[in-house]
Amino acid sequence: MKLDSTRPQDDRSLPVRDRAPFDLMAADIDGTLLNSQHEISPAVRQASAALEAAGIPLVLASGREWPALKPYYQQLGLNTPYIGANGGTVVDPARGKVIEHRTLDDVAIETTVKHARQNKLAMFLGDTDAIYAEGDPGFIRPSLEKSDFKLKWCEDVLREGPANVTKITLRGEPQDMERFLKLMAPLEQSMIVTPSGTHTAEVTPIGVSKGAGLKKLAAYMDIPLKRVLVIGDWLNDLSMFAVAGTSVAMGNAEPEVKDAADYVAPSNDEDGMAWAIHGLVLV
């Protein structure tokens, strides 16, 4: 049963038959954990603390790399594993355990950079320690500006960038992004190209997705997938929806994401994640 967030946002609106215990919650960051000001609201902070107090771990699953994930783990006081680079990295930093680490091959990197340059897209090549960028600095995400990770702008990212690239993020004008995606479509047998916003796309190795990362993480934590709740707002979250026991789409999510979800929460500016924690997990 899909829950409409316009109904009363309290426990009474949740049918008893839909309630189930959860041993893990996995949340996207941009558009989900963060509001439109790229901040964690007080209500979401409080709900996350209540989740921890109940002994239910919260993990973040994002297209971001650890340097851009770490500030939010610190803000929430999390000590849990994470899914980064859209599933390209799955790491338990508290134990220094790398569960999954996938990188793009040289051909995929060179092809992506070539087509990005042709379409005037900014490129962000990530490894586990830093992000290397080429292109217009105006296309950096506002949320990234607030992070304390190492961001190095390059004249030639192929020459100056990292030896191991877990993910390439592209940002630009929608019409330029559309042309780029058309050029990349025939090449998807060698890499995965995922739109993650009207101005953004992400390139990851074959077999990498948030859903695949979640499966690895759940196995590592010895938690059945049916006892995992996931929440997100964009197309790159659909792979998590497909493998988790219960899925929640934010009110600001794309229509396709809402259609695939078990529940639809209020938007990220209406504390939709807090709503999901209190209404679905802490019951």
Residue pairs with C-beta under 8 A, 6 or more apart in sequence:
1 15
1 17
1 18
1 262
2 261
2 262
2 263
2 264
3 13
3 14
3 18
3 262
3 263
3 264
4 264
5 251
5 264
5 265
5 266
5 270
5 272
5 275
7 13
9 266
9 275
9 279
10 279
11 278
11 279
11 283
13 279
14 279
14 280
14 283
18 262
19 280
19 283
20 227
20 245
20 246
21 227
22 56
22 227
22 228
22 229
22 245
22 246
22 280
22 281
23 56
23 57
23 223
23 224
23 227
23 228
24 56
24 57
24 59
24 218
24 221
24 223
24 227
24 228
24 229
25 51
25 56
25 57
25 58
25 59
25 228
25 229
25 230
25 231
25 277
25 281
26 58
26 59
26 60
26 61
26 83
26 214
26 217
26 228
26 229
26 230
26 231
26 240
26 244
27 33
27 58
27 59
27 60
27 61
27 230
27 231
27 232
27 273
28 60
28 61
28 62
28 210
28 231
28 232
28 233
28 234
28 237
29 60
29 62
29 64
29 69
29 72
30 38
30 62
30 63
30 141
30 143
30 233
30 234
31 232
31 233
31 234
31 250
31 252
31 253
31 268
32 231
32 232
32 233
32 237
32 250
32 268
32 272
32 273
33 40
33 44
33 60
33 72
33 268
33 273
34 40
34 72
34 143
34 268
35 41
35 268
35 269
36 268
36 269
38 141
38 142
38 143
38 146
40 48
40 72
40 75
40 76
41 271
41 274
43 271
43 274
44 271
44 273
44 274
45 75
45 76
46 274
47 271
47 273
47 274
47 277
47 278
48 58
48 76
48 78
48 277
49 76
49 77
50 277
50 278
50 282
51 58
51 277
51 281
51 282
52 58
52 77
52 78
54 281
54 282
56 281
56 282
57 80
57 221
58 76
58 78
58 80
59 78
59 80
59 81
59 82
59 83
59 217
60 69
60 72
60 73
60 78
60 82
60 83
61 82
61 83
61 87
61 210
61 213
61 214
61 230
61 232
61 237
61 240
62 68
62 69
62 82
62 83
62 84
62 86
63 84
63 85
63 86
63 167
63 169
63 196
63 202
63 236
64 84
64 85
65 84
65 85
65 89
65 126
65 127
65 128
65 131
65 149
65 166
65 167
66 82
66 84
66 89
66 91
66 93
66 128
66 129
67 129
67 130
67 131
67 147
67 148
67 149
67 150
68 131
68 144
68 147
68 149
69 82
69 84
70 148
70 149
71 146
71 147
71 148
72 78
73 79
73 80
73 82
73 93
79 94
80 92
80 94
81 90
81 91
81 92
81 93
81 94
81 97
81 99
81 217
81 220
81 221
82 89
82 90
82 91
82 93
83 89
83 90
83 210
83 213
83 214
83 217
84 90
84 91
84 166
85 102
85 126
85 166
85 167
85 204
85 208
86 167
86 194
86 202
86 204
86 208
86 209
86 210
86 213
86 236
87 100
87 102
87 204
87 208
87 209
87 210
87 211
87 212
87 213
87 214
87 216
87 239
88 100
88 101
88 102
88 103
88 166
88 167
88 204
88 205
88 208
88 213
89 98
89 100
89 101
89 102
89 128
89 166
89 213
90 98
90 99
90 100
90 101
90 213
90 216
90 217
90 220
91 97
91 98
91 99
91 100
91 101
91 128
92 99
92 220
97 220
99 216
99 217
99 220
100 213
100 216
101 128
101 166
102 166
102 204
102 205
102 207
102 208
103 164
103 165
103 166
103 205
104 112
104 165
104 166
104 167
104 168
104 191
104 203
104 204
104 205
105 190
105 205
107 190
108 187
108 190
108 191
108 203
108 205
109 125
109 158
109 165
109 168
110 158
111 184
111 187
111 191
112 123
112 168
112 170
112 184
112 191
112 203
113 123
113 134
113 157
113 158
113 168
115 180
115 183
115 184
116 122
116 123
116 135
116 168
116 170
116 180
118 180
118 183
119 172
119 176
119 177
119 179
119 180
119 183
120 135
120 136
120 172
120 173
120 176
121 135
121 139
121 170
121 171
121 172
121 176
121 177
121 180
122 133
122 134
122 135
122 136
122 137
122 138
122 139
122 140
122 170
122 171
122 172
123 133
123 134
123 135
123 157
123 168
123 169
123 170
124 131
124 132
124 133
124 140
124 168
124 169
124 170
124 171
125 131
125 132
125 133
125 157
125 161
125 162
125 165
125 167
125 168
126 132
126 162
126 165
126 166
126 167
126 168
126 169
127 162
127 163
127 164
127 165
127 166
128 164
128 166
129 150
130 149
130 150
130 151
130 152
130 162
131 149
131 150
131 151
131 152
132 152
132 154
132 157
132 160
132 161
132 162
133 140
133 151
133 152
133 153
133 154
133 157
134 153
134 154
134 155
134 156
134 157
135 171
135 172
136 172
137 153
139 171
139 172
139 199
140 151
140 171
141 171
141 200
144 151
152 160
154 160
154 161
166 204
167 202
167 203
167 204
168 202
168 203
169 196
169 200
169 201
169 202
169 203
170 177
170 180
170 200
170 201
170 202
170 203
171 199
171 200
172 180
172 199
173 199
174 198
174 199
177 195
177 198
177 199
177 200
177 201
180 201
181 193
181 195
181 201
184 191
184 193
184 201
184 203
185 193
187 193
189 206
190 206
191 203
191 204
191 205
191 206
192 203
192 204
192 205
192 206
192 207
192 208
192 209
193 201
193 202
193 203
194 201
194 202
194 203
194 204
194 235
194 236
195 201
195 235
196 202
196 234
196 235
196 236
197 234
202 236
209 236
209 239
210 232
210 236
210 237
210 239
210 240
211 238
211 239
211 240
211 241
211 242
211 243
212 239
214 225
214 228
214 230
214 239
214 240
214 243
214 244
215 225
215 243
218 224
218 225
218 228
224 245
225 243
225 244
225 245
226 245
227 245
228 244
228 245
228 246
229 244
229 245
229 246
229 247
229 248
229 276
229 280
229 281
230 237
230 240
230 241
230 244
230 246
230 247
230 248
231 247
231 248
231 249
231 250
231 265
231 272
231 273
231 276
232 240
232 241
232 247
232 248
232 249
232 250
232 253
232 257
233 249
233 250
233 252
233 253
233 254
233 257
233 268
234 253
234 254
234 257
235 254
235 256
235 257
237 257
238 256
238 257
238 260
240 247
241 247
241 249
241 257
241 260
241 261
242 260
246 262
246 263
246 280
247 260
247 261
247 262
247 263
248 261
248 262
248 263
248 264
248 265
248 276
248 280
249 257
249 258
249 260
249 261
249 263
249 264
249 265
250 264
250 265
250 266
250 267
250 268
250 272
250 273
251 264
251 265
251 266
251 267
251 268
251 270
251 272
252 267
252 268
252 269
252 272
253 261
253 264
258 264
263 276
263 280
265 272
265 273
265 275
265 276
266 272
266 275
